Amino acid sequence: MPADPSVTDAFAPDLFAGRAVLVTGGTSGIGLGAALAFRKLGALVTATGATAAECERAASEPANAGIAFAPLDVREGAAVEALVEGLSRLDVVVNAAGVIRRDLEHDPEVFADVLAVNLTGTMRVSAAARGKLAATGGCVVNIASMLTFFGGPRVPGYSASKGGIGQLTKSLAAAWAADGIRVNAVAPGWIATPLTEALRQDEAKSRPILSRTPMGRWGTPEEVAGAIVFLASPAARFITGALLAVDGGYLAA
């Protein structure tokens, strides 16, 4: 039986040739999946990680060749402004930087820090990029979650941040449409990433997740990347303010 085609095979190989893409949280998981997809489709990709060591590890992987990795703490406004200002042009921003602190987020200090990264960081990067995106008719793709729609008893901060991402996406879509900027989000279901590794390895926790997912398996970062690429592509030129579930049917079940 032939191997399944790559998700990016569905797109023209030069779809983003000459375009510049910024992916925050792009050293692993969904962010890296998006960075790889845009690079394969011809884009000039800058991907950020929380630390220099994280970026060095990602840059050392042969599979990641051609992606420019740069450290960025999305909580630091001056650092965000400097990174965006240093880009000669910008066509797509993918806000994938995120943290989760299971069971610790009931502490208000931890709660606040999770929101500072996941929600305020997304706003900070988007606001810094607005001028360059307006100049190119660009777009923003945010990373929402199933917890945009459901509560998470172990992760009130993460859930609140992802609920906020849903409303931020809609609000910026309405506010920036006059600038020619589209703002959308993907809402991944249960995806095999470092953030979900502990859940995947715990059969008692993994079993109910898979039984609730009609497609019966964990998704991959590449599959989420395909939806991100679609939302950033000309095929989605009349789509803004959308939250696209990439969840194997979890939300519908």
C-alpha positions as semicolon CSV with decimal commas, in nm:
position;residue;x (nm);y (nm);z (nm)
1;M;0,000;0,000;0,000
2;P;0,148;0,342;-0,089
3;A;0,242;0,579;0,191
4;D;0,001;0,858;0,275
5;P;0,096;1,180;0,095
6;S;0,232;1,470;0,294
7;V;-0,025;1,732;0,390
8;T;0,179;1,993;0,203
9;D;0,144;1,789;-0,118
10;A;-0,209;1,931;-0,140
11;F;-0,066;2,277;-0,213
12;A;0,133;2,424;-0,502
13;P;0,503;2,381;-0,415
14;D;0,577;2,753;-0,458
15;L;0,257;2,878;-0,292
16;F;0,443;3,106;-0,050
17;A;0,752;3,183;-0,260
18;G;0,883;3,528;-0,172
19;R;0,658;3,550;0,135
20;A;0,787;3,596;0,489
21;V;0,636;3,399;0,776
22;L;0,690;3,441;1,150
23;V;0,601;3,147;1,375
24;T;0,626;3,202;1,749
25;G;0,674;2,886;1,952
26;G;0,819;2,735;1,638
27;T;1,087;2,506;1,778
28;S;0,864;2,206;1,847
29;G;0,511;2,068;1,822
30;I;0,248;2,251;1,621
31;G;0,464;2,560;1,576
32;L;0,750;2,362;1,423
33;G;0,503;2,171;1,208
34;A;0,377;2,503;1,070
35;A;0,728;2,637;1,016
36;L;0,826;2,325;0,821
37;A;0,512;2,341;0,607
38;F;0,563;2,704;0,510
39;R;0,933;2,643;0,438
40;K;0,843;2,351;0,211
41;L;0,603;2,578;0,024
42;G;0,873;2,836;-0,048
43;A;0,835;3,086;0,235
44;L;1,115;3,260;0,422
45;V;1,044;3,139;0,775
46;T;1,153;3,283;1,109
47;A;1,060;3,062;1,405
48;T;1,104;3,164;1,765
49;G;1,163;2,967;2,083
50;A;1,154;3,068;2,447
51;T;1,529;3,029;2,500
52;A;1,851;3,039;2,299
53;A;1,920;2,676;2,390
54;E;1,582;2,572;2,254
55;C;1,655;2,751;1,926
56;E;2,003;2,600;1,902
57;R;1,861;2,249;1,943
58;A;1,603;2,309;1,672
59;A;1,859;2,464;1,437
60;S;2,090;2,165;1,483
61;E;1,830;1,926;1,338
62;P;1,899;1,863;0,967
63;A;1,525;1,841;0,897
64;N;1,487;2,205;1,005
65;A;1,746;2,345;0,762
66;G;1,639;2,671;0,601
67;I;1,439;2,798;0,899
68;A;1,585;3,094;1,089
69;F;1,544;3,030;1,462
70;A;1,551;3,317;1,711
71;P;1,490;3,331;2,087
72;L;1,190;3,537;2,195
73;D;1,003;3,578;2,522
74;V;0,659;3,692;2,407
75;R;0,605;3,848;2,750
76;E;0,873;4,109;2,671
77;G;0,731;4,392;2,466
78;A;1,064;4,546;2,368
79;A;1,197;4,210;2,248
80;V;0,886;4,148;2,039
81;E;0,906;4,494;1,881
82;A;1,275;4,451;1,802
83;L;1,228;4,112;1,637
84;V;0,940;4,228;1,419
85;E;1,118;4,551;1,330
86;G;1,417;4,347;1,213
87;L;1,211;4,163;0,952
88;S;1,227;4,321;0,607
89;R;0,869;4,214;0,532
90;L;0,598;4,004;0,690
91;D;0,311;3,821;0,525
92;V;0,197;3,565;0,783
93;V;0,213;3,546;1,162
94;V;0,142;3,215;1,334
95;N;0,102;3,261;1,709
96;A;0,197;2,920;1,846
97;A;0,392;3,017;2,158
98;G;0,222;2,858;2,457
99;V;0,268;2,699;2,797
100;I;0,060;2,470;3,016
101;R;0,106;2,405;3,389
102;R;-0,128;2,121;3,482
103;D;-0,257;2,133;3,841
104;L;-0,048;2,443;3,921
105;E;-0,269;2,698;3,746
106;H;-0,505;2,730;4,042
107;D;-0,231;2,946;4,193
108;P;-0,314;3,300;4,074
109;E;0,051;3,376;4,001
110;V;0,089;3,072;3,777
111;F;-0,250;3,148;3,622
112;A;-0,135;3,501;3,536
113;D;0,191;3,380;3,382
114;V;0,012;3,130;3,158
115;L;-0,217;3,407;3,031
116;A;0,085;3,636;2,983
117;V;0,238;3,388;2,740
118;N;-0,062;3,233;2,569
119;L;-0,302;3,525;2,541
120;T;-0,124;3,855;2,602
121;G;0,180;3,725;2,413
122;T;-0,041;3,654;2,113
123;M;-0,183;4,005;2,127
124;R;0,161;4,158;2,173
125;V;0,307;3,983;1,867
126;S;0,002;4,053;1,654
127;A;-0,003;4,422;1,747
128;A;0,369;4,458;1,673
129;A;0,319;4,293;1,333
130;R;0,012;4,491;1,230
131;G;0,193;4,756;1,027
132;K;0,401;4,510;0,826
133;L;0,099;4,284;0,767
134;A;-0,106;4,579;0,644
135;A;0,170;4,661;0,397
136;T;0,156;4,312;0,243
137;G;-0,213;4,230;0,284
138;G;-0,103;3,961;0,527
139;C;-0,274;3,751;0,789
140;V;-0,256;3,611;1,140
141;V;-0,331;3,252;1,237
142;N;-0,371;3,193;1,610
143;I;-0,364;2,861;1,793
144;A;-0,683;2,803;1,988
145;S;-0,775;2,465;2,144
146;M;-1,059;2,232;2,232
147;L;-1,036;2,418;2,563
148;T;-1,157;2,726;2,378
149;F;-1,493;2,547;2,394
150;F;-1,465;2,328;2,707
151;G;-1,343;2,384;3,060
152;G;-1,027;2,215;3,187
153;P;-1,039;2,140;3,561
154;R;-0,663;2,086;3,585
155;V;-0,572;2,387;3,368
156;P;-0,787;2,693;3,442
157;G;-0,517;2,928;3,315
158;Y;-0,464;2,744;2,988
159;S;-0,840;2,713;2,936
160;A;-0,896;3,082;3,007
161;S;-0,615;3,177;2,771
162;K;-0,751;2,964;2,489
163;G;-1,104;3,091;2,544
164;G;-0,953;3,436;2,515
165;I;-0,776;3,342;2,192
166;G;-1,114;3,264;2,038
167;Q;-1,254;3,607;2,125
168;L;-0,929;3,787;2,041
169;T;-0,931;3,627;1,698
170;K;-1,284;3,745;1,627
171;S;-1,216;4,093;1,766
172;L;-0,898;4,153;1,566
173;A;-1,061;4,011;1,254
174;A;-1,331;4,275;1,282
175;A;-1,092;4,552;1,379
176;W;-0,824;4,489;1,116
177;A;-1,032;4,395;0,812
178;A;-1,013;4,755;0,690
179;D;-0,633;4,719;0,687
180;G;-0,661;4,417;0,460
181;I;-0,544;4,183;0,739
182;R;-0,727;3,856;0,799
183;V;-0,718;3,697;1,146
184;N;-0,821;3,335;1,198
185;A;-0,744;3,050;1,436
186;V;-0,714;2,675;1,433
187;A;-0,848;2,479;1,729
188;P;-0,646;2,158;1,753
189;G;-0,790;1,854;1,921
190;W;-0,564;1,598;2,080
191;I;-0,234;1,627;1,894
192;A;0,085;1,428;1,953
193;T;0,321;1,701;2,077
194;P;0,554;1,749;2,375
195;L;0,266;1,921;2,560
196;T;0,054;1,604;2,541
197;E;0,328;1,346;2,590
198;A;0,235;1,276;2,953
199;L;-0,128;1,217;2,856
200;R;-0,037;0,990;2,567
201;Q;0,181;0,775;2,791
202;D;-0,091;0,735;3,055
203;E;-0,333;0,475;2,917
204;A;-0,600;0,556;3,174
205;K;-0,606;0,918;3,053
206;S;-0,543;0,849;2,685
207;R;-0,819;0,589;2,645
208;P;-1,117;0,824;2,709
209;I;-0,963;1,086;2,478
210;L;-0,937;0,841;2,190
211;S;-1,278;0,690;2,257
212;R;-1,432;1,040;2,234
213;T;-1,245;1,114;1,908
214;P;-1,444;0,967;1,615
215;M;-1,129;0,916;1,407
216;G;-0,987;0,715;1,696
217;R;-0,630;0,846;1,703
218;W;-0,408;1,137;1,802
219;G;-0,352;1,400;1,537
220;T;-0,011;1,515;1,416
221;P;0,146;1,861;1,402
222;E;0,163;1,827;1,023
223;E;-0,215;1,784;1,007
224;V;-0,267;2,104;1,204
225;A;-0,008;2,276;0,983
226;G;-0,218;2,191;0,677
227;A;-0,511;2,386;0,822
228;I;-0,283;2,676;0,915
229;V;-0,145;2,690;0,561
230;F;-0,498;2,684;0,419
231;L;-0,606;2,977;0,636
232;A;-0,298;3,173;0,528
233;S;-0,346;3,090;0,161
234;P;-0,538;3,269;-0,116
235;A;-0,799;2,992;-0,093
236;A;-0,910;3,151;0,237
237;R;-0,908;3,511;0,116
238;F;-1,273;3,566;0,220
239;I;-1,233;3,394;0,558
240;T;-1,164;3,599;0,868
241;G;-1,267;3,559;1,231
242;A;-1,298;3,180;1,191
243;L;-1,204;2,912;1,443
244;L;-1,129;2,595;1,247
245;A;-1,139;2,274;1,451
246;V;-0,865;2,025;1,359
247;D;-0,971;1,753;1,598
248;G;-1,064;1,425;1,429
249;G;-1,429;1,500;1,509
250;Y;-1,382;1,549;1,886
251;L;-1,588;1,867;1,898
252;A;-1,872;1,710;1,702
253;A;-1,895;1,391;1,907
